[in-house]
Amino acid sequence: MAENVRIKLPESAKKGEVIEIRTLVSHIMETGFRKDEAGKLVPREIINKFTCTFNGAPLFSVDLEPAIAPNPYIKFNMRATTSGTLRFSWFDDNGTVTTEDRKIVVT
């Protein structure tokens, strides 16, 4: 599934500050519409869902479709209210889940 995950967010923020979170995951995102050299359809294999939780509570979620480009880039904002752990999860068609955690300190 995902070979490389990049996540960019500040290590700390002031209470009430809105921070930007950016993620990029390496994935081929095969749509299932392309044919191989023998003329057979290449099976679909995409990341179909991305979620982010903060201290276990849902923060952001998106369902992805075959039209999304390889190596999906996702950007969203969060208001910093308390220190904690963000968990980023990418789910693909094969049932594979790639998960990364990042901590943020709120002062």
Secondary structure, 3 states (H helix, E strand, C coil): CCCCEEEECCCEECCCCEEEEEEEECCCCECCCCECCCCCECCCECEEEEEEEECCEEEEEEECCCCCCCCCEEEEEEECCCCEEEEEEEEECCCCEEEEEEEEEEC
